Amino acid sequence: MSNLYSYVRVDRPAPKCLATSQEIRDRGSAFVGSVYRASTPEEAKAAIFHHRNVVHAGKKAYEISAWRCMMLKHGKSGLGGPDDFEVQAGYDDDGEQWAGSKVSRVMQHEGVLDAVVIVSRWFGGTLLGPARFTHIETCASEVCRTFKRVEEMDECISTLTRLDDMLASLRQELSDLIQNTESATSGTSASDEIHNAEGRRSRQPDYTAVQRDLDITKARRLVGARESAVKSVKSLLSKKRITLASVEAEG
C-alpha cells in the first residue's frame, strides 16, 4: 500500500508547513500548532493526512484541525463579485471532543482563509480539564498570526517584483531616450546618464533574507522606495521627451 501511495502521488508536491508554534507542556502533555495553505477542503484534508502520517509518523498524537477556504459557489463564474464566493469551513476533533471547534473559532477570529491549522496534542496521562482548550487556542492563535504575516510578505514580494520589472522597463526607455538626445541636463553628460541608468538596472534585488525573516516593516519600506523610484524615473522620462522634442524641432 505504501508503494502504491508513493506512485499515485509522485507528481504532487508534499504539503508544506508554513509555521509551527512554540511547544506548550503541561503535566506531561505537549501541544504544538502548525499551519498549511489549503485553497480547498480536499487540500486541507491532504495536509492533515500528510501531517499525521509523514511529519508525525510513528508519533501517536491527537491531530486537532480546522480549515477555512474561500470557494466559488456552484454555478458561479466569479465575475459577479464577492457574492459568487463563499467560505467553506470544517474541523476534526480527532478524538479530542470540542477541540476542533476551538481551532475553527480562532481561525475565524484571526480572519485566516485558505489555510488549515493543526494543533497536535500528545497526552501525558493526566487529564487537564479546560486548560487543554486554552493551550490549543494559544497554539492556533500563534500560527494564525504567523500565517497572516507570511501572506502579507508574499504580497509585498509580489508587489516588489512587479515594481522592479516596471522600473527596469522605464530605465531602459530612459536609456534609449538619453542616447537620442544630444544635449545633457544638470551638468551630466549623456554617456554618464546612460552608464548610471544601466548600472541601476543591472542590479538584481534579492529579497531572500527579508522574506525568510518575515521583516514586514523592511518590506514595506522597500515597496515605498520602489514606488518613489518609479515616480522619479517617470519624471525624468517626461523631461527627456520634452528635451528630445525640442532638439528635433530645432533640427
Summary of the structure (lengths in Angstrom):
residues: 251
radius of gyration: 26.6
end to end distance: 80.8
largest distance: 92.0
contacts: 717
relative contact order: 0.12
helix: 56%
strand: 17%
